[in-house]
Amino acid sequence: MSSSPAREALARDDMAAVRRLAQGLAEAPETAAEGRFLLGIADASEGRISAGLAHIEAAITLRPTAEMLAQQGRLLIMLRRDGEARAAAQAAEDMGPQDPLTFDTIGNIHTRLGDHEAALRCFAPAVARDPGNTDYRYNLAAAFGFVGRIAEAAAQHEIILAAAPSNGRVHHALAGLAKATREANHIARLEAVLARGPAPDDGLRIRYALAKEYDDIGDAAASFRHLSAANTAHKARIGYQFASDAKTFDAIEAGFRQPGFFAGTSTVADAPIFITGMPRTGTTLVDRILSSHPDVHSAGELQAMPLAIKQLSGTRSRMVIDPETVAASGALAPQEVGAAYMARAALHRRRDDGRFIDKLPANFFNIGHIARALPQARIICLRRHPMVTVWSNYKNLFATTSAYYAYSYDLLDIAHYYARFDRLMAFWEHLLPGRVCQVQYEALVADQEAESRRLYAHCGLEWTDAALAFHTNTAAVATPSAAQVRRPIYADSVAKWRHHEAALAPVQAFFDAQGIAST
């Protein structure tokens, strides 16, 4: 990237100056491409993504560079135009980028599209060109972790911590790479960093890291102390109330009770496999078991179905799934939704042959749409002991900026969410008898082969003994279960909630009142 007053203004984040200087550049033929590009960056930085994209695409028409194509791809991802983003990223890579930001931007596009091997290919040269940039190095570490190169991921995280010892995001990621032992853990370092009073976001993640490592070494009291402090503070910051999620559950049940709601036939013949369920209930494990079949691969946690519904419904609300969008979706044609889903999902497939798995847990909201839009699809829902589900959701830090996990910072909020999830699954079974294979995690752990054979039969797959060696599957994993699914099946966590039975007593009382067996 050439140095100029406009670029210098961009480096110091002075967008008013960038815009003024870029306007002048855009008016001269020899600098028009640079001017339009910088105007696009300024627009995008101020939230005008479509306007920014228009400027950048005009610049590409005039004089394309790898930097411009990478930024085009970044904005296309923000607009959820994944196929075009993939093409832009590949074009940028093909042009041979030289600067670290462009390499990192391309890598982030690959990450968003679920191609972690391709992302790794870009993050490594970004770090090589700017080794002091902790954001670039964090992305490289994350990519190493996703593809199972744990030691290399840990080494990159340690380099970051040497320069930024209070970086909570790195501490949390490092704690998640492997199980701590009494002989090998980060507890003393984490406690020391926490005692120095890090920023709230760093403190949240450091407490989660401590809770995880204390839990690993069997100190349940210390684990819960940190979780409770972290979650109480974060819930207060976001101001979550379960009533907001209850409205979405209500809208789905009310809509599909109406005659003619999302009615009509679909001739979409594709047969993807959907794995749904509440988070941390074994969805990744089942994904690995099924993708051990030679004709099946995992496409990851796709937003393709909720986005297809949202786009076709035309609602302007900010959430992808909300009561307004659910109500509007009732007038859609299943055929149209099925085709839109397959078009989006195709962009994330790793192979053209065979079948693919969509492992978005929250698709349990969309089971009615899936069943009618994709009549050949197979749908699985993971179930887990309600107390284990509550505890597992409480102790795992999800995306803190996502409203979809806002329920997970309070034990009783999670219990209310579970109760509505349980009711919704009963509703789907009544509406669509036999369409959903409900798998109990505890049964899968107790008899892996019998439950795996049942899964294969439901999906219409021929049995393979490779299903029993799912932990040897080399595909990337980008979920909190990455370390666990690279081990043979185990029952370590089945009853861990009992270590916190006193704290969970209000949850058990709530389940008892709801008629949900939880002992």
Buried (B, 14 or more C-beta within 10 A) or exposed (E): EEEBEBBEBBEEEBBEBBBBBBBEBBEEEEBBBBBBBBBBBBBBBEEBBEBBBBBBBBBBEBBBBBBBBBBBBBBBBBEBBBBBBBBBBBBBBEBEBEBBBBBBBBBBBBBBBBBBEBBBBBBBBBBEBBEEBBBBBBBBBBBBBBBBBBEBBBEBBEBBBEEBBBBBBBBBBBBBBBBBEEEEBBBEBBBEBBEEEBEEBBBBBBBBBBBBBBBBBEBBEBBBBBBBBBBEBBBEEEEBEBEBBBBBBEBBBBBBEEEEBBEEEBEBEBBBBBBBBBBBBBBBBBBBBBBBBEEBBBBBBBBBBBBBBBBBBEBEEEBBBBBBBBBBBBEBBBBBBBBBBBEBBBBBBBEEEEBBBBBBBBBBBBBBBBBBBBBBBBBBBBBBBBBBBBBBBBBBBBEBEEBBBBBBBBBBBBBBBBBBBBEBBEBBBEBBEEBBBBBBBBEBBEEBEEBBBBBBEBBEBEEBEBBBEBBEBEBBBBBBBBBBBBEEBEEEBBEBBEBBEEBBEEBBEBBEEBEBEBE
